[in-house]
């Protein structure tokens, strides 16, 4: 390796130590953001418990509706028609 290559090689890219430092910095940032969000959520639940319960119920029911809709779309048209006919005779 010539002297000019030796001068260029270290500047070619980040070193392993640089990458470790960046990952550690990102990890610290994520921990800090998580702590802030969890503390603010805890404060909100203590300040307005019924609003928090209502929001949880709405989220649960909307996800249930989405899952139920997805289950119907995965069935064929004939299966849905047969199921609806059977329900009309059983009731």
N, C-alpha and C positions, 0 to 999 in steps of 0.2 A: 504494500500500500504506500502510495506516495504521500508526501507531506500535505498536498492540497486535498487529498481524499480524507485524511485524518481530521482536517479542519472542518470539512463539510459533513462528515458522518454524524457527529453528535446533533447537529441541527436538522437532520433528516426527518425526525419524528419524535414523538414523546417517549420518554423512557418508562420503564415499568414503575418506577417510583412516582413519576408524574401521574400516571394512570391511577395508581393506588390513592394518591392524594385527592384526585378529582372524584373518585368513587367515595372516599371517606367524606368529602365535602358534600356530595349529593346525598349521602346517607344521613348526615347531620341535618341537612335542610328538610328532608322528608320527615325525620323524627320531630323536628321543630313544628312543621306544619301540622303533623298528626296531633301533637300535643295541643296546639292552638284550637284545632277543630274539635277535639274531644272535650276540651275545657269549655268552649263556647256552647257545645251541644248540652253538656251537663248543666251549665247555667240556664239555658233555655228551658230544659225539662223541669228544673226546680222552680223557675219563674212562672211557667205556664204548663202545668202537667196535663190538663185536659186537651190543650191544643196539640201537645206531643202525641197523646193517645189517639186523637182524631187523625193526625197525619199518618201514624203507623197503620191505623185501620184502613185509611184510603189507599195507602201504598200496597197493603196486603190484598185488598179486594181488587185493585186494578191489575196486580200481577196475576191473580187468580183468573180474572177475565181474559187476560192475554193468553194464559196457558190453556184455558178452555177453548178459546177461539183457535189456537194452534192445533189442538187435538181434533177439532172438527175439520179443519182444512187438510189434515193428514189422511182423513178417511176418503174413500171414493164416494162418488155421488150415489151409487146404489146402496152402499152401507148406510148413508145418512137417511135416504128415503125409507129403507127397510126399518131402521131404528125409529123413525118418526111414525111410521104406520103401526108398529108394535106398541108404541107409547099411546097412540090414540085408541087402540082396542083394549089396552089394559086399564085405562082410566074410566 
